[in-house]
Amino acid sequence: MAFLYDNLTAVVVGTTVLLILASLQLRAMELSTLTQSEEIATWMEEDLESMGRHIMTTDTVFGGLSRTKNEASPTDSVLTGLSFQYKENAGGAVQTVQYDVSAVKTDRVEGKDRTLYQLSRTKGGASAGRTPKMLGYIDVQFLDRTAAAISAPRANTDQIEALRVHFSVISPYRNSKSGVKEVHRMVAFPYTPAQN
């Protein structure tokens, strides 16, 4: 009888330990999603704050901007491409930063089919990193003095006062008990190019 009791106790203790470890793993994945969103926000802010730095306003800052429709985005669109230039210092060489966003797969998120994206970044023609393939949406808006979006920023660079980035990171593993399924972020900062 003692043998059975010992084995039963071992099974209960082992099951409890396994459930605790599984719970910790789920929490770690949720924390990882939050951390990834922070990292993406930080490097995008650093990149975009440099836009037009040390470049005269008569020079070209923007190389291109393209978007596609997406109803899951708060801006109703997803960035597909953006390129811009800056200089490290006034006498330095012009650096070009290119963002390319591509649809990577369709996944079911909270009962809806969603397209997931990945942003690839290049600086000076060399790969400079990419996001995980779990972006729900990403968009960069150029804002005027009243925080209204400028529809043609390349033609209206003199009206740009700030930039705003909207994006979301979707947790790779979701279930009905998941606390964090999607992390939405919005980052805004002033546009400060060189002045003539």
C-alpha positions as CSV (number, residue, x, y, z in Angstrom):
1,M,0.0,0.0,0.0
2,A,2.8,2.4,0.8
3,F,4.3,1.7,-2.6
4,L,1.1,2.8,-4.3
5,Y,0.8,5.8,-2.1
6,D,4.4,6.9,-2.9
7,N,3.8,6.5,-6.7
8,L,0.6,8.4,-6.5
9,T,2.3,11.2,-4.6
10,A,5.1,11.3,-7.2
11,V,2.6,11.5,-10.0
12,V,0.7,14.4,-8.4
13,V,4.0,16.3,-7.6
14,G,5.3,15.7,-11.2
15,T,2.0,16.9,-12.7
16,T,2.1,20.0,-10.6
17,V,5.6,20.8,-11.6
18,L,4.8,20.3,-15.3
19,L,1.8,22.6,-15.1
20,I,3.9,25.3,-13.4
21,L,6.6,25.0,-16.1
22,A,4.0,25.2,-18.9
23,S,2.4,28.3,-17.2
24,L,5.9,30.0,-16.9
25,Q,6.6,29.2,-20.6
26,L,3.3,30.9,-21.7
27,R,4.1,34.0,-19.6
28,A,7.6,34.1,-21.0
29,M,6.2,34.1,-24.6
30,E,3.8,36.9,-23.7
31,L,6.7,38.9,-22.2
32,S,8.8,38.1,-25.4
33,T,6.1,39.7,-27.5
34,L,6.0,42.8,-25.4
35,T,9.9,43.0,-25.5
36,Q,9.9,42.6,-29.3
37,S,7.4,45.5,-29.7
38,E,9.6,47.7,-27.5
39,E,12.7,46.9,-29.6
40,I,10.9,47.5,-32.9
41,A,9.6,50.9,-31.6
42,T,13.1,51.9,-30.4
43,W,15.0,51.2,-33.6
44,M,12.3,52.6,-35.8
45,E,12.3,55.8,-33.7
46,E,16.1,56.0,-34.0
47,D,16.0,55.5,-37.8
48,L,13.1,57.9,-38.5
49,E,14.5,60.6,-36.2
50,S,17.5,60.7,-38.4
51,M,15.4,61.3,-41.6
52,G,16.7,64.3,-43.4
53,R,19.4,65.0,-40.7
54,H,22.2,67.3,-42.1
55,I,20.6,67.3,-45.6
56,M,19.6,70.6,-47.0
57,T,15.9,71.2,-47.6
58,T,16.6,71.6,-51.3
59,D,18.0,68.0,-51.5
60,T,15.8,64.9,-51.7
61,V,15.0,63.3,-48.4
62,F,12.5,60.8,-49.5
63,G,13.2,58.2,-52.1
64,G,9.8,56.6,-52.0
65,L,6.7,55.7,-50.0
66,S,4.2,53.0,-50.8
67,R,1.2,51.5,-49.0
68,T,-1.5,49.0,-49.4
69,K,-5.0,48.7,-47.9
70,N,-5.5,46.8,-44.6
71,E,-8.6,47.1,-42.5
72,A,-6.9,45.7,-39.4
73,S,-4.6,48.8,-39.2
74,P,-5.8,51.9,-37.4
75,T,-4.7,53.9,-40.4
76,D,-6.5,51.5,-42.8
77,S,-3.3,50.9,-44.7
78,V,0.0,49.0,-44.3
79,L,3.4,50.4,-45.3
80,T,5.0,48.4,-48.1
81,G,8.0,50.5,-48.7
82,L,9.8,53.6,-47.5
83,S,13.2,55.0,-48.2
84,F,14.9,58.2,-46.9
85,Q,18.2,59.8,-46.6
86,Y,20.4,61.4,-43.9
87,K,24.0,62.3,-43.1
88,E,25.8,61.3,-39.9
89,N,27.4,64.8,-39.9
90,A,27.2,67.9,-42.1
91,G,30.2,66.9,-44.2
92,G,29.4,63.2,-44.2
93,A,28.2,60.9,-47.0
94,V,24.5,60.5,-47.7
95,Q,23.1,57.3,-46.1
96,T,20.0,55.7,-47.4
97,V,17.6,53.7,-45.2
98,Q,15.1,51.4,-47.0
99,Y,12.1,49.7,-45.3
100,D,10.5,46.9,-47.2
101,V,7.4,45.3,-45.8
102,S,6.2,42.0,-47.1
103,A,3.2,39.8,-46.4
104,V,4.5,36.5,-45.1
105,K,1.5,34.4,-44.2
106,T,-2.2,34.4,-43.2
107,D,-3.1,33.4,-39.6
108,R,-6.2,33.2,-37.6
109,V,-6.1,35.9,-34.8
110,E,-9.1,36.2,-32.5
111,G,-11.4,34.5,-34.9
112,K,-10.4,36.5,-38.0
113,D,-8.0,35.7,-40.8
114,R,-5.2,38.2,-40.7
115,T,-2.2,38.8,-43.0
116,L,1.0,38.9,-41.1
117,Y,3.9,41.0,-42.2
118,Q,7.7,41.3,-41.8
119,L,9.7,44.5,-42.2
120,S,13.2,44.2,-43.6
121,R,15.6,47.2,-43.2
122,T,18.7,48.1,-45.2
123,K,21.1,50.9,-44.5
124,G,23.6,51.9,-47.2
125,G,22.6,48.9,-49.3
126,A,23.4,46.3,-46.6
127,S,20.9,44.4,-44.5
128,A,20.4,46.0,-41.2
129,G,17.8,43.7,-39.6
130,R,14.3,42.6,-39.8
131,T,11.2,42.2,-37.6
132,P,9.8,38.9,-36.7
133,K,7.2,37.5,-39.1
134,M,4.4,38.4,-36.7
135,L,3.5,42.1,-37.5
136,G,-0.3,42.5,-37.7
137,Y,0.2,45.9,-39.4
138,I,2.8,48.7,-39.7
139,D,2.4,52.2,-41.1
140,V,4.3,55.4,-41.0
141,Q,2.4,58.7,-41.2
142,F,3.8,62.2,-41.8
143,L,1.9,64.8,-39.8
144,D,1.4,68.5,-40.2
145,R,1.2,71.2,-37.5
146,T,-2.3,70.1,-36.5
147,A,-1.3,66.4,-36.4
148,A,-3.3,65.6,-39.5
149,A,-1.8,63.1,-41.9
150,I,-0.1,64.5,-45.0
151,S,-1.2,62.3,-47.9
152,A,1.7,63.3,-50.2
153,P,4.7,63.9,-47.9
154,R,7.3,63.9,-50.7
155,A,5.6,66.9,-52.4
156,N,4.9,68.7,-49.1
157,T,8.1,68.3,-47.1
158,D,7.7,71.9,-45.9
159,Q,4.5,70.9,-44.1
160,I,5.9,67.9,-42.2
161,E,6.2,68.6,-38.4
162,A,6.2,65.1,-37.0
163,L,6.1,61.4,-37.8
164,R,3.8,58.7,-36.3
165,V,4.4,55.0,-36.5
166,H,1.6,52.5,-35.8
167,F,2.3,48.7,-35.6
168,S,1.3,45.6,-33.9
169,V,3.1,42.4,-32.9
170,I,1.0,39.2,-32.7
171,S,2.0,36.6,-30.2
172,P,3.2,33.5,-32.0
173,Y,1.2,31.1,-29.8
174,R,-2.3,32.1,-28.8
175,N,-5.2,30.3,-27.1
176,S,-8.3,31.2,-25.2
177,K,-6.4,31.6,-22.0
178,S,-3.6,33.8,-23.4
179,G,-3.5,37.2,-21.8
180,V,-1.6,38.9,-24.6
181,K,-2.6,38.0,-28.2
182,E,-1.5,41.2,-29.9
183,V,0.5,44.2,-28.8
184,H,-0.5,47.5,-30.5
185,R,2.1,50.3,-30.5
186,M,2.1,53.9,-31.6
187,V,5.3,56.1,-31.6
188,A,5.3,59.8,-32.5
189,F,8.2,62.2,-32.7
190,P,9.2,65.5,-34.3
191,Y,10.6,65.7,-37.8
192,T,13.8,67.7,-37.6
193,P,15.6,68.0,-40.9
194,A,18.4,70.5,-41.5
195,Q,17.4,74.0,-42.3
196,N,19.0,76.1,-45.1
